[in-house]
Amino acid sequence: MKKIKNSWNAFCNYLKENAKDPSLIRYEANNSSSHGAGLTCGVMSVLVFVVYYKVAYAFCTVEGLQDMKAHAIFAQNFYLNPDEFFRTWLKVPHMLWHLVTKTFESRLGVPLWDAASLSFALFGLFAFGIMTWFLYGFLKCHTGQKRLAFASLCGAALSFVGPLIMAWFSDPYAGSFTPNPLHNPTHIASKGFGMLAMMAGIDVIRRYRNERPAFFQGKLVYLWFSIASLLSVLAKPTFMYMLLPAGILVILLDLIAAAKKQLLENAEQKERQGKKKSGKHGNASQLKAIWGAAWRLALASLPACAYILTEYVALFYYGTEKGTSAVITEPFYVWHFFTWDVPTSVLLGMFFPIWMLVTNLGYFYKSAEGRLSVLGYAIGVLEFSFLAESGSRMDAANFSWCMMAGMTIFYAVALYRLMLTSLQEKQSKSHTAYLIISWFLLFLHVYSGLSIYDVFAGIL
């Protein structure tokens, strides 16, 4: 019994330390130069741009109709003539990537396949920049240090991670999915804007928690959230399908916690003084702050929600998907089109972030970004597991994009936690072993993601 009690106490102490605010932990000094950091970021930018461009061009020029080629042909049909534009918009309302491609093709005279590849690479580069800002901003917020080189290296890793490839074990495409589906331009186009909206949402949560914002200062954070969420929906609505419900849940959990604390506070005051107090301080002010942030975020979400509704009506009532609708299926029905072993598929696609979650439960439970990433991925999995489009559209598995958006933010937060852990002072042998295992798992995902698209077989 004593050993069990000691083990339990050790586990509780671990969770307590693991949930500590990262700003309270001591970190190694930053000895890198600003010139070296700028050079590293530049090299990583070129690498991301070249790989994305070459992958896109390969998909455009191979035989058979691929996502990239089909979307490029749709882009060519966007004309300034209102009737033609509206007719094409009814087919693809999420048309941000298409408009950029069309501009390169029609206004700059770039050949269609090159225009599609250039547009894809630029959106990929933008997503890399946002990922780097996400990691850099949090590192600066928690450690007080400017670590651009480290952030850009990890931002590049997040641009290439994919499901683990084990040719002897499973087909890499067999239901594992990936946060970087480089065959689909609309997901990559929405990725950077979706991350930007998440960063704005995290700052709103940090502000009402009385924590220092990491990315945006002042009340303009709501404007940035509104713009980023709308642009994400214009590129592909599925990122917001995942992020908005996850954000609502995080804020709702904080509202419930603050309300419980206020009730306890008022009950204690009543017991001590014999009468009920108003509770206009402490937890009451916290509750007011959360509610204020909630309705402002709701207003900021209106443009994105309005476009989602307009797009849904246009596509399913007047466009190419007329007669189709979203339906509820039996569990994993569509997922089973790709694999019958869903748990293995999840593990192949998410081994690194799941490993980080299991070994950092306190951080993911306590922090705003941790909660948002876990809930976002869980909601994406639920949407893919139970929702589909009716008829012949069901085999397209379009709700899988919600899950892949959740994978994107889960990977980003998991990698950030690993970066923080790597920078801590006083590292023991067990800590060093943990870091070696964790970084090995991450770069195994990076290698696998690049291997899926044959980057090592001549694409560069």
C-alpha positions as CSV (number, residue, x, y, z in Angstrom):
1,M,0.0,0.0,0.0
2,K,2.8,2.4,0.8
3,K,4.4,1.8,-2.6
4,I,1.1,2.5,-4.3
5,K,0.6,5.6,-2.3
6,N,4.1,6.9,-3.1
7,S,3.6,6.2,-6.8
8,W,0.3,8.0,-6.7
9,N,1.8,11.0,-4.9
10,A,4.7,11.0,-7.5
11,F,2.2,11.0,-10.3
12,C,0.2,13.8,-8.8
13,N,3.3,15.9,-8.3
14,Y,4.3,15.2,-11.9
15,L,0.9,16.4,-13.2
16,K,1.2,19.5,-11.0
17,E,4.7,20.4,-12.3
18,N,3.6,19.5,-15.8
19,A,0.7,22.0,-15.6
20,K,2.8,24.8,-14.3
21,D,2.7,28.0,-16.4
22,P,5.7,27.8,-18.8
23,S,6.7,31.3,-17.9
24,L,7.6,30.1,-14.4
25,I,10.2,27.6,-15.7
26,R,13.9,28.4,-16.1
27,Y,15.3,28.0,-19.7
28,E,18.7,27.9,-21.2
29,A,20.1,31.2,-22.5
30,N,19.8,32.0,-26.2
31,N,23.2,32.2,-27.8
32,S,22.2,32.4,-31.5
33,S,22.8,35.5,-33.5
34,S,20.1,37.5,-35.3
35,H,21.9,37.1,-38.6
36,G,22.1,33.3,-38.2
37,A,18.4,33.2,-37.2
38,G,17.5,35.3,-40.3
39,L,19.6,33.0,-42.5
40,T,18.0,29.9,-41.1
41,C,14.5,31.3,-41.6
42,G,15.4,32.3,-45.2
43,V,16.7,28.8,-46.0
44,M,13.7,27.1,-44.6
45,S,11.4,29.5,-46.6
46,V,13.1,28.5,-49.8
47,L,13.0,24.8,-49.0
48,V,9.2,25.0,-48.2
49,F,8.5,27.0,-51.4
50,V,10.6,24.7,-53.7
51,V,9.1,21.5,-52.3
52,Y,5.6,22.7,-52.5
53,Y,6.0,24.1,-56.0
54,K,7.6,20.8,-57.3
55,V,5.0,18.6,-55.6
56,A,2.1,20.8,-57.1
57,Y,3.7,20.8,-60.6
58,A,4.1,17.0,-60.4
59,F,0.4,16.6,-59.6
60,C,-0.6,19.0,-62.4
61,T,1.4,17.1,-65.1
62,V,0.8,13.5,-64.2
63,E,-1.7,11.5,-66.2
64,G,-5.2,11.2,-64.7
65,L,-7.4,13.7,-63.0
66,Q,-6.0,14.7,-59.6
67,D,-7.2,17.3,-57.1
68,M,-4.6,19.8,-58.1
69,K,-5.3,19.5,-61.8
70,A,-9.1,19.6,-61.3
71,H,-8.9,22.7,-59.2
72,A,-6.6,24.4,-61.6
73,I,-9.1,23.8,-64.4
74,F,-11.9,25.3,-62.2
75,A,-9.6,28.3,-61.6
76,Q,-9.2,28.8,-65.4
77,N,-13.0,29.1,-65.6
78,F,-13.3,32.1,-63.3
79,Y,-13.9,35.1,-65.5
80,L,-14.7,38.7,-64.7
81,N,-17.9,38.4,-66.6
82,P,-20.5,38.3,-63.7
83,D,-22.6,35.5,-65.3
84,E,-19.6,33.3,-65.9
85,F,-18.1,34.1,-62.5
86,F,-21.3,33.2,-60.7
87,R,-21.8,30.0,-62.7
88,T,-18.2,28.8,-61.7
89,W,-18.6,30.0,-58.1
90,L,-21.6,27.8,-57.7
91,K,-19.3,24.8,-58.5
92,V,-16.5,25.9,-56.1
93,P,-17.6,28.6,-53.6
94,H,-14.4,28.1,-51.6
95,M,-12.4,29.9,-54.4
96,L,-9.6,31.9,-52.8
97,W,-6.8,29.7,-54.2
98,H,-8.6,29.6,-57.6
99,L,-8.8,33.4,-57.8
100,V,-5.1,33.7,-57.1
101,T,-4.2,31.1,-59.7
102,K,-6.5,32.8,-62.2
103,T,-4.8,36.1,-61.6
104,F,-1.4,34.6,-62.3
105,E,-2.7,32.8,-65.4
106,S,-4.8,35.6,-67.0
107,R,-3.2,38.8,-65.7
108,L,0.5,37.8,-65.6
109,G,0.5,35.3,-68.5
110,V,1.8,32.4,-66.4
111,P,0.9,29.0,-68.0
112,L,-1.9,27.3,-66.1
113,W,0.1,24.5,-64.5
114,D,2.9,26.9,-63.4
115,A,0.3,29.3,-62.1
116,A,-1.4,26.6,-60.0
117,S,2.0,25.5,-58.7
118,L,3.1,29.0,-57.9
119,S,-0.2,29.8,-56.1
120,F,0.1,26.5,-54.1
121,A,3.7,27.2,-53.1
122,L,2.8,30.8,-52.0
123,F,0.0,29.6,-49.8
124,G,2.3,26.9,-48.4
125,L,4.9,29.5,-47.7
126,F,2.3,31.7,-46.0
127,A,1.2,28.8,-43.8
128,F,4.9,28.1,-42.9
129,G,5.3,31.8,-41.9
130,I,2.2,31.6,-39.7
131,M,3.4,28.4,-38.1
132,T,6.8,30.0,-37.5
133,W,5.1,33.1,-35.9
134,F,3.0,30.8,-33.8
135,L,6.0,29.0,-32.3
136,Y,8.2,32.2,-32.2
137,G,5.5,34.2,-30.5
138,F,4.8,31.7,-27.8
139,L,8.5,31.1,-27.2
140,K,9.0,34.8,-26.7
141,C,6.0,35.1,-24.5
142,H,7.0,32.2,-22.2
143,T,10.8,32.3,-22.2
144,G,11.4,36.0,-22.9
145,Q,13.8,35.0,-25.7
146,K,13.8,35.6,-29.5
147,R,14.4,32.1,-31.0
148,L,13.6,32.7,-34.7
149,A,16.0,30.0,-36.0
150,F,14.5,27.3,-33.7
151,A,10.9,28.4,-34.6
152,S,11.6,28.4,-38.4
153,L,13.2,24.9,-38.3
154,C,10.1,23.6,-36.4
155,G,7.8,25.6,-38.7
156,A,9.3,23.8,-41.7
157,A,8.9,20.4,-39.9
158,L,5.2,21.2,-39.4
159,S,4.9,21.9,-43.2
160,F,5.9,18.4,-44.0
161,V,4.7,16.0,-41.2
162,G,2.6,13.1,-42.4
163,P,1.4,9.7,-41.3
164,L,4.0,7.1,-40.4
165,I,4.9,4.9,-43.4
166,M,5.4,1.2,-42.8
167,A,5.2,-0.5,-46.2
168,W,5.3,-3.9,-44.5
169,F,2.5,-2.9,-42.2
170,S,0.0,-0.8,-44.1
171,D,-0.7,1.4,-47.1
172,P,0.3,5.0,-46.1
173,Y,-3.0,6.2,-47.6
174,A,-5.1,3.7,-45.8
175,G,-7.2,6.0,-43.6
176,S,-4.3,7.6,-41.7
177,F,-4.7,11.0,-43.2
178,T,-2.3,13.9,-42.7
179,P,-2.2,17.6,-41.6
180,N,-0.3,18.3,-44.9
181,P,-2.3,16.8,-47.8
182,L,-0.1,18.3,-50.5
183,H,-2.4,17.0,-53.3
184,N,-5.2,19.4,-52.2
185,P,-4.7,23.1,-52.8
186,T,-7.7,24.4,-50.9
187,H,-6.7,22.8,-47.6
188,I,-3.3,24.3,-47.8
189,A,-4.8,27.7,-48.7
190,S,-7.0,27.6,-45.6
191,K,-4.3,26.3,-43.3
192,G,-2.4,29.6,-42.7
193,F,-5.6,31.6,-42.2
194,G,-7.1,29.0,-39.9
195,M,-4.0,29.0,-37.7
196,L,-4.1,32.8,-37.6
197,A,-7.7,32.7,-36.4
198,M,-6.7,30.2,-33.7
199,M,-3.8,32.4,-32.6
200,A,-6.2,35.4,-32.2
201,G,-8.7,33.1,-30.3
202,I,-5.9,32.0,-28.0
203,D,-5.0,35.6,-27.2
204,V,-8.6,36.4,-26.4
205,I,-8.6,33.4,-23.9
206,R,-5.3,34.4,-22.5
207,R,-6.5,38.0,-22.0
208,Y,-9.6,37.0,-19.9
209,R,-7.4,34.6,-18.0
210,N,-5.2,37.6,-17.0
211,E,-2.3,36.2,-19.0
212,R,-0.1,38.2,-21.4
213,P,-1.2,37.9,-25.1
214,A,1.4,36.2,-27.3
215,F,0.4,37.5,-30.8
216,F,-2.0,40.4,-30.9
217,Q,-2.2,43.5,-28.6
218,G,-5.4,45.5,-27.8
219,K,-9.0,44.9,-28.9
220,L,-8.0,44.7,-32.6
221,V,-7.5,41.0,-31.9
222,Y,-11.3,40.5,-32.6
223,L,-10.8,42.2,-36.0
224,W,-7.9,40.0,-36.9
225,F,-10.0,36.9,-35.8
226,S,-12.8,38.0,-38.0
227,I,-10.6,38.6,-41.1
228,A,-8.6,35.4,-40.7
229,S,-11.7,33.2,-40.1
230,L,-13.4,34.7,-43.2
231,L,-10.4,34.2,-45.4
232,S,-10.0,30.7,-44.1
233,V,-13.7,30.0,-45.1
234,L,-13.1,31.6,-48.5
235,A,-10.3,29.1,-49.0
236,K,-12.0,26.0,-47.5
237,P,-14.7,26.0,-44.8
238,T,-13.7,22.9,-43.0
239,F,-11.0,24.5,-40.8
240,M,-13.7,26.7,-39.2
241,Y,-16.1,23.6,-39.0
242,M,-13.5,22.3,-36.5
243,L,-12.2,25.5,-34.8
244,L,-15.4,27.3,-34.0
245,P,-17.0,24.4,-32.0
246,A,-13.7,23.8,-30.3
247,G,-13.4,27.5,-29.3
248,I,-17.0,27.5,-28.0
249,L,-16.2,24.5,-25.8
250,V,-13.1,26.0,-24.4
251,I,-14.9,29.2,-23.5
252,L,-17.9,27.3,-22.1
253,L,-15.6,25.2,-19.8
254,D,-14.0,28.5,-18.5
255,L,-17.4,30.0,-18.0
256,I,-18.6,27.0,-16.0
257,A,-15.4,27.0,-13.9
258,A,-15.7,30.7,-13.2
259,A,-19.4,30.4,-12.3
260,K,-18.7,27.6,-9.8
261,K,-15.9,29.6,-8.2
262,Q,-18.3,32.6,-7.9
263,L,-21.0,30.5,-6.3
264,L,-18.5,29.1,-3.8
265,E,-17.2,32.5,-3.0
266,N,-20.7,33.9,-2.4
267,A,-21.6,30.9,-0.2
268,E,-18.4,31.4,1.9
269,Q,-19.2,35.1,2.3
270,K,-22.8,34.3,3.3
271,E,-21.6,31.7,5.8
272,R,-19.0,34.1,7.3
273,Q,-21.1,37.2,7.5
274,G,-24.6,35.9,7.6
275,K,-25.9,37.6,4.5
276,K,-25.4,37.2,0.7
277,K,-22.9,39.5,-0.9
278,S,-23.0,40.8,-4.4
279,G,-19.7,39.2,-5.4
280,K,-18.7,42.1,-7.7
281,H,-15.0,41.3,-7.4
282,G,-12.8,38.3,-7.8
283,N,-14.5,35.5,-9.7
284,A,-17.4,37.8,-10.6
285,S,-15.1,40.0,-12.6
286,Q,-13.6,36.9,-14.2
287,L,-17.0,35.7,-15.2
288,K,-17.8,39.1,-16.7
289,A,-14.5,39.1,-18.6
290,I,-15.2,35.7,-20.1
291,W,-18.7,36.6,-21.1
292,G,-17.5,39.9,-22.7
293,A,-14.9,38.0,-24.7
294,A,-17.5,35.4,-25.7
295,W,-20.0,37.8,-27.3
296,R,-17.3,39.8,-29.0
297,L,-15.9,36.6,-30.6
298,A,-19.4,35.6,-31.6
299,L,-19.8,39.0,-33.4
300,A,-16.4,38.5,-35.0
301,S,-17.4,35.1,-36.3
302,L,-20.5,36.4,-38.1
303,P,-18.9,37.1,-41.5
304,A,-17.3,33.6,-41.6
305,C,-20.6,32.0,-40.5
306,A,-22.6,34.0,-43.0
307,Y,-20.3,32.9,-45.8
308,I,-20.5,29.2,-44.7
309,L,-24.3,29.4,-44.8
310,T,-24.3,31.1,-48.2
311,E,-21.8,28.5,-49.5
312,Y,-23.9,25.6,-48.2
313,V,-27.1,26.9,-49.8
314,A,-25.4,27.7,-53.1
315,L,-23.6,24.4,-53.4
316,F,-26.3,22.0,-52.3
317,Y,-29.4,23.8,-53.6
318,Y,-28.2,25.5,-56.8
319,G,-24.7,24.3,-57.6
320,T,-23.2,21.1,-58.8
321,E,-24.1,19.3,-55.6
322,K,-27.8,20.1,-56.0
323,G,-29.9,17.5,-54.2
324,T,-27.0,16.5,-51.9
325,S,-26.9,17.3,-48.2
326,A,-25.0,16.6,-45.0
327,V,-26.2,13.4,-43.3
328,I,-25.5,11.5,-40.1
329,T,-24.0,8.0,-40.6
330,E,-23.3,5.1,-38.4
331,P,-19.9,5.4,-36.6
332,F,-16.9,5.4,-38.9
333,Y,-19.0,4.5,-41.9
334,V,-17.1,6.7,-44.3
335,W,-13.8,6.1,-42.6
336,H,-14.2,2.4,-43.3
337,F,-14.1,3.2,-47.0
338,F,-10.3,3.7,-46.5
339,T,-9.5,1.2,-43.7
340,W,-11.3,-1.2,-41.3
341,D,-8.7,-0.6,-38.6
342,V,-9.5,2.9,-37.5
343,P,-7.4,2.9,-34.2
344,T,-4.3,1.8,-36.1
345,S,-4.9,4.5,-38.7
346,V,-5.2,7.1,-36.0
347,L,-2.0,5.9,-34.4
348,L,-0.1,6.0,-37.7
349,G,-1.2,9.6,-38.4
350,M,-1.0,11.0,-34.8
351,F,1.7,9.0,-33.0
352,F,3.8,12.1,-32.1
353,P,1.1,14.4,-30.8
354,I,-0.6,11.5,-28.9
355,W,2.8,10.8,-27.3
356,M,3.2,14.4,-26.3
357,L,-0.4,14.5,-24.9
358,V,0.2,11.3,-22.8
359,T,3.5,12.6,-21.4
360,N,2.2,16.2,-20.9
361,L,-1.3,15.8,-19.6
362,G,-1.1,18.7,-17.2
363,Y,0.0,21.2,-19.9
364,F,-2.7,20.1,-22.4
365,Y,-5.4,20.2,-19.6
366,K,-4.4,23.6,-18.2
367,S,-3.2,25.8,-21.1
368,A,-5.5,27.5,-23.6
369,E,-3.6,26.3,-26.6
370,G,-3.5,22.7,-25.2
371,R,-7.2,22.5,-24.6
372,L,-8.0,24.1,-27.9
373,S,-5.7,21.6,-29.8
374,V,-7.1,18.5,-28.1
375,L,-10.7,19.6,-28.4
376,G,-10.2,20.7,-32.0
377,Y,-8.8,17.3,-33.0
378,A,-11.5,15.5,-31.1
379,I,-14.2,17.5,-32.8
380,G,-12.6,16.9,-36.2
381,V,-12.6,13.1,-35.5
382,L,-16.2,13.2,-34.4
383,E,-17.3,15.1,-37.5
384,F,-15.5,12.7,-39.8
385,S,-16.8,9.7,-37.9
386,F,-20.5,10.6,-38.0
387,L,-21.0,13.1,-40.8
388,A,-21.0,12.7,-44.6
389,E,-22.6,14.0,-47.7
390,S,-25.4,12.0,-49.2
391,G,-25.5,10.1,-52.5
392,S,-22.4,9.7,-54.7
393,R,-20.6,12.5,-52.7
394,M,-20.3,10.3,-49.7
395,D,-17.2,8.5,-51.0
396,A,-15.4,11.9,-51.3
397,A,-15.1,11.9,-47.4
398,N,-15.2,15.7,-47.3
399,F,-15.6,15.8,-43.5
400,S,-12.2,14.2,-43.2
401,W,-10.8,17.7,-43.9
402,C,-12.2,18.8,-40.6
403,M,-10.1,16.1,-38.9
404,M,-7.0,17.1,-40.9
405,A,-7.5,20.7,-39.7
406,G,-7.7,19.4,-36.1
407,M,-4.5,17.4,-36.8
408,T,-2.8,20.6,-37.9
409,I,-3.4,22.5,-34.6
410,F,-2.7,19.4,-32.5
411,Y,0.7,18.9,-34.2
412,A,1.6,22.6,-33.8
413,V,0.9,22.7,-30.0
414,A,2.5,19.3,-29.4
415,L,5.7,20.5,-31.2
416,Y,5.7,23.8,-29.2
417,R,5.5,21.8,-26.0
418,L,8.5,19.7,-27.1
419,M,10.4,22.9,-27.9
420,L,9.7,24.3,-24.4
421,T,10.8,21.0,-22.8
422,S,14.0,21.0,-24.9
423,L,15.0,24.5,-23.6
424,Q,14.5,23.7,-19.9
425,E,17.6,23.9,-17.6
426,K,18.8,21.1,-15.4
427,Q,18.1,18.2,-17.7
428,S,18.5,14.8,-16.2
429,K,19.5,11.6,-18.1
430,S,15.8,10.5,-18.2
431,H,14.9,13.9,-19.5
432,T,17.5,13.7,-22.3
433,A,16.2,10.2,-23.2
434,Y,12.7,11.6,-23.4
435,L,13.8,14.4,-25.7
436,I,15.7,12.0,-28.0
437,I,12.6,9.7,-28.3
438,S,10.3,12.7,-28.9
439,W,12.4,14.4,-31.6
440,F,13.0,11.0,-33.3
441,L,9.2,10.4,-33.5
442,L,8.6,13.9,-34.9
443,F,11.2,13.6,-37.6
444,L,10.0,10.1,-38.5
445,H,6.6,11.8,-39.3
446,V,8.5,14.4,-41.3
447,Y,10.4,11.8,-43.3
448,S,7.2,9.9,-43.8
449,G,5.3,13.0,-45.1
450,L,8.0,13.7,-47.6
451,S,8.2,10.1,-48.6
452,I,4.5,9.9,-49.5
453,Y,5.1,12.6,-52.2
454,D,8.4,11.0,-53.4
455,V,10.4,14.1,-52.5
456,F,13.4,11.9,-52.0
457,A,13.0,10.3,-55.4
458,G,13.9,13.1,-57.7
459,I,11.2,15.7,-57.1
460,L,13.9,18.2,-56.0
